[in-house]
């Protein structure tokens, strides 16, 4: 999925995903989440129980205040076993655009782990199913046509004007 904007000023972008892996087989509360790699500059993330009181991921997504924490991949009672939760994932970006700039954010949700970026994973340990979420941002100015392109466009316009004038003089 991609999202693009060219609106001038500061922006906060957040995306929230709540998938149920193997829910019909073994319920949805046996899952856990994890991160891989380091987030990019001004990238935020959060893994949490979607509507539970652990982490408040849903409220943080709505407010644009993801807090770079994982509250669903923990051994909170110290028994050596990762606690089971219903997992949701959120990724976000903060950026600002000047006049003429554009930002494009790409989100990738896949069953294959990314190889070159920070990503979140959501795992059902009983079924072995896993999904991955990663995102990237590209920002920059509006492309300016090269001089050769402008010359080609200009000569085409002159040609059209010349044809129109020739037809006008004939008639």
C-alpha positions in Angstrom: 0.0 0.0 0.0 1.2 3.5 -0.7 0.1 6.9 0.5 1.4 10.2 -1.0 1.0 13.8 0.1 2.4 17.1 -1.0 0.7 19.3 1.6 3.1 21.8 3.1 3.9 21.5 6.8 4.4 18.9 9.5 2.8 15.5 9.2 2.2 12.4 11.3 1.3 9.2 9.6 0.2 6.0 11.5 -1.1 2.7 10.3 -2.7 0.0 12.5 -3.1 -3.7 11.7 -4.9 -6.3 13.8 -4.8 -9.8 12.2 -6.0 -13.0 13.7 -3.7 -15.9 12.8 -5.3 -19.4 13.0 -8.2 -18.0 15.1 -10.5 -20.8 14.0 -8.0 -23.5 15.0 -6.6 -22.3 18.3 -8.1 -18.9 19.3 -6.4 -15.5 18.9 -4.9 -15.0 22.3 -1.9 -17.3 21.9 0.1 -14.9 19.7 3.2 -12.8 20.3 5.0 -9.9 18.5 8.6 -9.0 17.9 10.8 -6.5 16.1 13.8 -6.9 13.8 16.4 -4.3 13.1 16.5 -0.6 14.1 13.8 1.9 13.0 14.7 4.6 10.6 15.0 8.3 11.7 11.5 9.6 12.7 9.9 6.2 12.3 7.8 5.0 15.2 6.2 1.6 16.0 4.3 -0.3 18.6 3.2 -3.9 19.2 0.4 -4.4 21.7 -3.0 -5.9 22.6 -5.4 -4.0 20.3 -8.0 -3.0 22.8 -6.5 -4.2 26.1 -5.0 -2.0 28.8 -1.5 -3.3 27.9 0.3 -0.7 25.8 -2.8 1.2 24.5 -1.7 0.7 20.9 -5.1 1.5 19.4 -5.4 4.8 21.3 -1.7 5.7 20.5 -2.4 5.0 16.8 -5.3 7.4 16.8 -3.4 10.1 18.6 -0.2 9.6 16.4 1.8 8.8 19.5 3.3 5.4 18.9 5.8 4.7 21.7 8.3 2.2 20.3 7.3 -0.6 22.8 6.4 -4.2 22.6 4.0 -5.4 25.2 3.2 -8.7 23.5 6.3 -10.7 23.4 7.2 -10.6 27.1 7.7 -13.0 29.9 6.0 -10.8 32.5 5.8 -13.4 35.3 9.4 -14.7 34.9 8.4 -18.4 34.1 10.5 -18.5 31.0 7.5 -18.6 28.7 6.4 -15.7 26.5 2.9 -14.6 27.5 0.0 -15.1 25.1 -1.9 -12.1 23.7 -4.0 -10.9 20.9 -1.4 -9.0 18.8 -1.8 -5.8 16.8 1.0 -3.9 15.0 1.4 -0.2 14.2 4.0 1.8 12.3 4.3 5.5 11.9 6.3 8.4 10.4 6.8 12.1 11.3 8.0 14.4 8.6 7.6 18.0 7.3 7.2 19.1 3.7 8.2 22.4 2.1 6.5 23.9 -0.9 7.1 21.6 -3.9 8.0 18.6 -1.8 6.2 15.3 -1.9 6.3 12.3 0.5 5.3 8.8 -0.4 4.9 6.2 2.4 4.9 2.5 1.5 3.5 -0.2 3.7 4.3 -3.9 3.1 2.4 -6.6 4.9 3.7 -10.0 3.9 4.2 -13.7 4.9 7.9 -13.2 3.9 10.3 -11.4 6.1 11.9 -8.2 4.7 15.6 -8.5 4.1 16.7 -4.9 4.3 14.5 -2.9 6.7 13.2 -2.6 10.2 10.0 -4.7 10.6 7.5 -6.0 13.0 6.4 -9.6 13.2 3.2 -11.3 14.5 3.5 -15.0 15.3 1.0 -17.8 16.2 3.4 -20.3 17.9 0.9 -23.2 17.7 0.3 -23.0 13.9 3.6 -21.5 13.0 1.9 -18.8 11.0 3.7 -15.4 10.9 3.2 -12.1 9.2 5.6 -9.2 8.8 4.9 -5.4 8.6 7.5 -2.9 7.3 7.3 0.6 5.9 9.5 3.1 4.1 9.3 6.8 3.2 10.6 8.7 0.2 10.6 12.5 0.3 11.8 15.1 -2.1 11.0 18.0 -4.4 8.8 17.9 -7.5 10.8 16.6 -10.4 11.9 19.4 -12.8 11.9 18.5 -16.5 15.4 18.2 -18.1 16.4 20.8 -20.7 16.2 18.3 -23.5 12.6 17.4 -22.5 11.7 21.1 -22.5 13.3 21.6 -26.0 11.3 18.6 -27.4 8.1 19.9 -25.9 8.8 23.5 -27.2 9.6 22.3 -30.7 6.4 20.1 -30.7 4.3 23.2 -29.7 6.0 25.3 -32.4 5.2 22.6 -35.0 1.6 22.5 -34.0 1.4 26.3 -34.2 3.0 26.2 -37.6 0.5 23.6 -38.9 -2.4 25.6 -37.5 -1.1 28.8 -39.2 -0.6 27.0 -42.5 -4.2 25.7 -42.4 -5.4 29.2 -41.5 -3.6 30.8 -44.5 -4.9 28.1 -46.9 -8.5 28.7 -45.8 
